[in-house]
């Protein structure tokens, strides 16, 4: 059964992990307090603040405490939806102010047209919000490449370490698991996708990365499609 769709992870696969850790995360942490103060009455931000209180089991937390919790979650790289939603909103501000551009590995950009020419759709799946993914791909060093994607999935689809998340993606795209290829640098994510029946491939950009039973590539140049 031929591959009809490729789902790519972002950090470590299409995007340098250092860009996420050294640029985006510090920006969101340094800006969080001011952003919440100015936008706390926005309906989406207010919902996220309430969600943070619920998850932290601190219903009476004030804005300063919510900020403290969020910054701690950033340090811990917690994959929680309200944090990822707020980070997406903050990064939108940073991109709009041209404080940074989105890092995308050139080999991914160079191979997009080859993948699409093979009648294969491209999706992304990240713990970062779908909005954050769109921002990343619309503000790359090579320009806006969002039109090349058929969609983006985030934690609202499910945890990336959970088989069900990948089953949910299959149901959303309306393809059989074996018609979908998931590419990630992380073995545990690949195990979850494999358990859901997807085809898998590990991106190994760093030779020190943990590998498993999966087929590996070091760049998208090596991807057969």
N, C-alpha and C positions, 0 to 999 in steps of 0.2 A: 504494500500500500504506500503510495507516494506521499511525501510531505506536502501539506497544503498551507501550513502556517508555522512560523518560527516565533517563539516567545523568548525575548532576551531579558536577562537580568541587567541591571544598570551598573552599580558599583562593582568594579573588578572585572566587568565583562565589556560593556560599551563605554564605561566611564572610569577614569583613574580614581581609585579609592582615596588617594591623597587629596583630590579635589573636594570630595565629600567631607573628609575629616578635617582638612586644614583650611578650607575656605567656607563651605556652606554651613557646617555645624558651628564654628566659632561666630560666624555672622549672625546666625539665629540666636545664639546664646547671648551675645553682646547687645542685641537689639530687642530681645524679648520683653524686658520691663517697659521700655518706652512704647513698644508696639501695643502691648496689652492696655497700658494706661490710655492711649489715644483711641483705641478701637474696641474697648470693653463693651460698648453699647451696640456694636454691630451684632446682628442676630447670630451669624455663624460663629463669631469669636465668643460671644456670650455662651453659646451652646458648648463650645470646646472647653471653656472655663468650668462650666458645670460638670462636664464629663471628667475633667481632671480631678475635681473634688470627689466624684463618685468612685473613680478608680483608686484614688489615694485613701479613700475612706476618711476624708476630712471635709465633711459637709459645711463646716463653718469657716473654712480657710478664707482669709482675705486675699486681695490681689497680690500682695507682696509674697504671701506664702505659696500661692499658685505659681507665681513666677519662679520661686525657689524650687518647687517640685519639678517644673518643666526643665529648668536648667540642670537639675540632677539627672533627669531622664535623658537629656542630651549627652551628658557625660557617660551615662551607662549605655547609650545607643539603644534605648528602649523602643520597641516597635509597636507603639500605641497610637491609635488613630487620632486623638485630639492633638498630640504633639506633632504628628506628621502633617496634619491639616494646618496647624498654625505655622509650622516651618515653611510650608508651601506659600502661605500668604506673605510671610516675611521675605522669602527669597524672591517673590514677585516684585516686591519693593526694591530689592537690591539689583535685580536685572533691569528694572525700569530706570534706575538711577545710574546704570552702566558701571556699577561697582565691581562687577565681574562678568565673565561670559561662561557658558557651560562647556566643560571639557568633555569631548567625545573622541575616542581613539580614531585616528584617521583611517585605519584599516576597516573599521565598521562603515564609515561614510563611503569609502571607496567601493564597498561590496553591496551597498543597498540596491543599486540599479540591477546588478546581476541577480540578486535574490528575487526582486520583483519581476524581472524578465522571465524567470522560471515559473511564473504564476504562483508565487508563494507570498502570502500576506505576512506582514511583520507587526508584532505586538510587543509591548514591554510589560514586565511585571516587577514591581519594586515595593519595598516597604515604605518608600517615600510616596506621598499622595500622587494620584493621577495628575492633579494640577501641577505639582512640582515636576513631574516627569515631562509634561508638556512645556513647562518653562525651560527645563534643561535642553530639550531638543529644539526649541524655537530660538534659543540664544547661544548657539554653538559658535565656535571660532570659524566655522564654515557656513554660518548662516542658519536659516530656519529650515529644519528637515522634518517638521511635524507632519507634513502632507504625505510622507512616505510610510507613516504608521496607520494601521487600521484600528488601533485602540490601545488603551493603557489600563493596567490592572494594579490595584494596591491592596492595602490591608482590609479594605471593605469586602474584598473577594475571599479573604481568609489569610491565615498565617502562612508564610512561605515554607515553613517546615511541616505543614499539615497536608496530607494527601487530598483532603476535601477541597482545598483551595484550587488545586489543579483540575479536579473534577468540575468545579464550578466554572473555571475558564472554558473547559471543553463544552459545557452546556451553553455558555454564553455565546461562544463562537459557532456552535452547532457543527462541530467536526468530531470525528472519532479520535480518541486519544492517540492512536498510532499514526494519525495524519498530522500530528503536531510535534514539533521539536522544541524542547526547552534547553536553552544554553545558559549556564551559570558557572561561576568559579567555585561555588560552595557545594561540597559533597552532600551535606544534609538536605539542601534544597533539591538536588538532583534525585536523591533517594525518595523524597516525597512525590516528585513528578513521576518517577519510575513506578512507584506504587499505584499511581493513578492510571498507569498504562501508557503514558507519554513516551515518545522517543526522547533521548537525552544526550547531551554532549557537554563536556567540561571545558571551560576556557581556562587555560593555565598560562597566564601572562607572567607570573612569578614562579620560578622553578622550586621555590621553597613551599609552595602551597600544598596542602593535603589533597591527595588524589585517591580515587577508588577504582571501581570496576568499569568506569565509564570511558567511552571514547573521548579523546582529548584533542584540542587544537590550541595553538598558541596565538593565532590571529584569525580574523574572519577570512583571510586569504586562503586558509586551509579548509574552509567549510565547503563540502560538496553539496550541490543542490541542482 
